[in-house]
Each structure stands twice: as structure tokens, then as C-alpha cells.
């Protein structure tokens, strides 16, 4: 769903036509979400009722689900049991916090905040949650109305489609739902930063040629037909991976 100026998710997508917003495809998905204890949200319920009313749509009933809870019959862990790993990036709520302000202040994606500890999809219960366990920080980008995965990758040519999807698991594999995240923040860099390079067991001799600006490709190589669809086209050379290959040997 899209964020409105107050950072609440909206049931109405302003870039769609009235007939698209009122289609069975759109309303059925919202109805299913509201019938789920994992998808229900009071603000979203209000938006959905408003949408069905303005669409004169009938038959889209739903039952507000009970709060999901673990079975009370589950045995309490013994005092000697491990309490699990400690949070590496804890955050305590501040006055006037919103999901957007936390994202910008802590350099974490909007989706990372929503997944960090009981936050509703509208981000309206921050103060009830109190504290969060945030994911590692990343380089942020705010999704714009006309963005596509291709346009974002063109703006950040150093990242690949596979990396982009790995850093933003809320974006589906065909990138068909990016429009739903307009105005939210996504990662265009690896959460936690880049990994340290693996030390090579083979020493580099003085005769080993080093890459210089003049040795780099100046024009993209032709993209092969078996390349993954979201592979960047800004590539100087392609390589077919063999069964015995690993990153270091390549």
C-alpha cells in the first residue's frame, strides 16, 4: 500500500484509475488482508470501508480477527535455557517518531522498521511497541511515483538486480509491486555495509597486472541471452559460471 503524507498506508492508489482502484483484483486483496491477523490494521479498515463505499462495491465483508498470540499451553523455558541472541541494533522510541523519521535517522529501510518488532503496517502503534530491534543500516533511497526497478538500477549502476532484491525482500522477483512502496525508503546498499574482501592464499607478484582506468571497459559488452532478467546491462565482460567455480577462483 502507499504512504499518505502522514506516513499511513492508504487503500487508494492515486496513480491508478478509478476503475482500477475499484476492480475485484484490488478489493479482493484488501479483503483477504483484513481477514488475516497478520494483515489487519484499524487504519486500513477505515480506508477500505471508504474505498468500497466510494466504489459502490458490495459483498466485501470481513471479520476483524483476534490478536494473534502463541498458545498459552506452551511450556515456559527453563532459566538455564538460552534467551536468544542479543539485539545488535536496539532503538528506543523518541517523542514525535514516525517510521519515516526513524528510517532517516537510523539509515534503515521502512520495511526493516515494520519487521523490527510488532509494528503495524500503518506504523501507528510505535509508542505501544516502545522499543525496536532494527536491522543493520544501509544506504537509503526514497521510492518515487514513477520509479521502476530498472530506473533505480540505472541510477545506481554499481548494484545488480539480484543484490537489490536481496536487500529489499519486500520487492517481488518480477518487481511488479514497487509502486506500492512509493514514498517509503528502500536499501540501495548492503545492510551493515560491504563484506571485507577474502584474503587470497596466492600472493600477488609484482608482475601481476593491476587494473587501471585505461584497462577498464569503456563500452558495455553484449548481454547474453542466458543472463538473469534483472542483470545490469552496464557490464564490460560476461562470464559463464562452471560447476567447480567459486568466488575466489573467478
C-alpha positions in Angstrom: 0.0 0.0 0.0 1.1 3.6 -0.5 2.0 6.0 2.3 0.0 9.2 2.6 1.6 12.5 3.8 1.1 11.4 7.5 3.0 8.2 6.8 -0.1 6.0 7.0 -0.7 3.3 4.4 -3.6 4.1 2.1 -6.1 1.7 0.4 -6.4 4.1 -2.6 -3.5 4.2 -5.1 -3.5 7.7 -6.5 -1.6 6.7 -9.7 -4.3 4.2 -10.7 -7.6 5.0 -12.4 -10.9 4.8 -10.5 -11.8 1.6 -12.3 -8.5 0.0 -11.4 -8.9 1.0 -7.7 -12.4 -0.4 -7.7 -11.5 -3.6 -9.5 -12.2 -7.0 -8.0 -8.4 -7.7 -8.2 -7.6 -4.7 -5.9 -10.5 -5.1 -3.5 -10.2 -8.9 -3.1 -6.5 -8.5 -2.0 -7.5 -5.9 0.6 -10.4 -8.0 1.9 -8.0 -11.0 2.3 -5.5 -8.8 4.2 -8.2 -7.5 6.6 -9.4 -11.1 7.4 -5.8 -12.1 8.5 -4.5 -11.4 12.0 -1.2 -10.7 10.3 -2.6 -8.1 7.9 -5.4 -6.4 9.8 -5.0 -2.8 10.8 -7.5 -0.3 12.2 -6.5 2.5 9.9 -6.5 0.2 6.9 -10.0 -1.0 7.8 -11.2 2.7 7.8 -9.6 3.2 4.4 -11.1 0.0 3.0 -14.6 0.9 4.1 -14.1 4.3 2.5 -12.9 2.7 -0.8 -15.7 0.2 -1.0 -18.2 3.0 -0.3 -16.8 5.3 -3.0 -16.7 2.4 -5.4 -20.3 1.3 -4.5 -18.9 -2.2 -4.1 -20.8 -4.8 -2.2 -20.0 -8.2 -0.8 -16.6 -7.3 0.6 -17.3 -8.2 4.2 -14.6 -9.1 6.7 -14.3 -10.1 10.3 -11.8 -8.2 12.5 -9.5 -11.0 13.5 -8.5 -11.6 17.1 -4.9 -10.6 18.0 -2.6 -13.4 17.2 -0.9 -15.0 20.2 1.2 -18.0 21.0 -0.6 -20.8 22.7 -0.7 -20.3 26.5 -0.1 -24.1 26.9 3.5 -23.7 25.6 5.9 -24.6 28.4 7.9 -21.7 29.8 11.6 -22.1 29.1 13.8 -23.0 32.0 16.0 -20.4 33.5 19.0 -22.2 32.1 17.8 -22.0 28.6 19.3 -19.5 26.2 17.4 -16.3 25.8 18.5 -16.0 22.2 20.9 -13.6 20.5 21.1 -10.1 21.8 19.8 -7.3 19.5 22.8 -5.7 17.7 20.9 -2.5 16.8 18.3 -1.6 19.5 16.3 1.5 19.3 14.1 3.2 21.9 11.2 5.3 20.7 11.5 9.1 20.9 8.9 11.8 21.0 7.3 12.5 17.6 8.9 9.5 16.0 7.4 8.1 12.8 8.6 5.3 10.6 9.9 7.8 8.1 11.9 9.8 10.8 13.4 6.6 12.2 14.4 5.4 8.7 16.2 8.6 8.0 17.8 9.0 11.4 18.9 5.4 11.7 19.5 4.6 8.0 17.2 1.6 7.9 14.6 0.8 5.3 10.9 1.3 6.0 10.3 -2.5 5.6 13.1 -3.1 8.1 11.3 -1.0 10.7 8.0 -2.7 10.1 9.7 -6.1 10.7 11.6 -5.0 13.7 9.1 -5.8 16.5 5.3 -5.7 16.2 4.9 -2.6 14.1 1.6 -2.4 12.3 1.5 -1.8 8.5 0.3 1.8 9.1 3.1 2.4 11.6 0.5 3.8 14.0 1.5 1.8 17.1 5.1 2.9 17.6 4.6 4.2 21.1 2.7 1.0 22.1 5.7 -1.1 21.0 8.2 1.2 22.8 11.4 -0.3 21.5 12.7 -1.9 18.3 15.4 -4.2 17.2 16.4 -2.5 14.0 18.3 -4.2 11.1 21.8 -3.1 10.2 21.9 0.4 8.5 22.1 0.7 4.7 22.3 3.5 2.1 18.7 4.7 1.6 16.6 5.7 -1.4 13.0 7.1 -1.2 10.8 5.4 -3.9 9.2 7.9 -6.3 5.9 7.7 -8.0 7.3 6.8 -11.5 10.1 4.6 -10.3 10.8 1.1 -11.7 13.5 -1.3 -10.7 15.2 -0.6 -14.0 15.3 3.2 -13.3 16.7 2.7 -9.8 19.4 0.3 -11.1 20.3 2.9 -13.8 20.7 5.5 -11.1 22.9 3.1 -9.0 24.9 1.3 -11.7 27.2 -0.4 -9.1 24.5 -2.7 -7.8 22.9 -5.6 -9.6 19.2 -6.7 -9.7 20.0 -9.7 -7.5 21.6 -7.5 -4.9 18.7 -5.0 -5.0 16.1 -7.8 -4.4 18.2 -9.4 -1.7 18.5 -6.1 0.2 14.7 -5.4 -0.3 12.9 -8.7 0.2 9.5 -6.9 0.1 10.0 -6.2 -3.6 8.9 -9.3 -5.5 11.0 -11.1 -8.1 9.4 -9.5 -11.1 9.4 -6.1 -9.4 5.7 -5.7 -10.0 4.9 -4.3 -6.6 7.4 -1.4 -6.4 4.6 1.1 -6.9 3.1 0.1 -3.5 6.2 1.4 -1.8 6.0 4.9 -3.1 7.4 7.4 -0.6 8.9 4.6 1.6 12.7 4.1 2.0 14.5 1.1 0.5 18.1 -0.1 0.6 20.5 0.7 -2.3 23.5 -0.6 -0.4 24.1 -3.8 1.6 22.7 -3.6 5.2 25.6 -3.5 7.5 28.0 -2.4 4.7 30.1 -4.4 2.4 31.9 -7.5 3.5 35.7 -7.4 3.9 37.4 -8.9 0.9 38.5 -12.5 1.4 42.3 -12.8 1.7 43.8 -14.8 -1.1 46.1 -17.7 -0.3 48.1 -16.9 -3.5 50.4 -13.9 -3.1 50.2 -11.2 -5.8 53.6 -10.9 -7.6 54.9 -7.6 -8.9 54.3 -9.0 -12.4 50.6 -9.4 -11.8 48.8 -6.8 -13.9 46.7 -4.4 -11.8 43.5 -2.8 -13.1 44.0 0.8 -14.1 41.4 3.3 -15.5 42.7 2.7 -19.0 42.3 -1.1 -18.7 38.6 -0.9 -17.8 35.9 -1.4 -20.4 34.5 1.8 -21.8 31.5 0.3 -23.6 29.1 -2.4 -22.3 29.5 -6.0 -23.6 26.6 -7.5 -25.3 24.3 -9.0 -22.7 24.0 -12.8 -23.2 20.6 -14.4 -23.7 21.0 -16.7 -20.6 21.7 -13.7 -18.2 19.1 -13.3 -15.4 16.4 -10.7 -16.4 17.4 -8.1 -13.8 21.2 -8.3 -14.5 22.7 -4.9 -15.1 23.4 -4.1 -18.8 26.4 -1.9 -17.7 28.9 -4.8 -17.8 32.3 -4.8 -19.5 32.6 -8.6 -19.7 30.4 -11.6 -19.0 31.4 -15.0 -17.6 29.7 -18.3 -17.7 29.9 -20.0 -14.3 31.3 -23.5 -14.2 30.3 -26.2 -11.7 33.6 -26.1 -9.9 33.8 -22.3 -9.7 33.8 -20.3 -6.5 34.0 -16.5 -6.0 37.8 -16.6 -5.3 38.7 -18.6 -8.4 36.6 -16.4 -10.6 
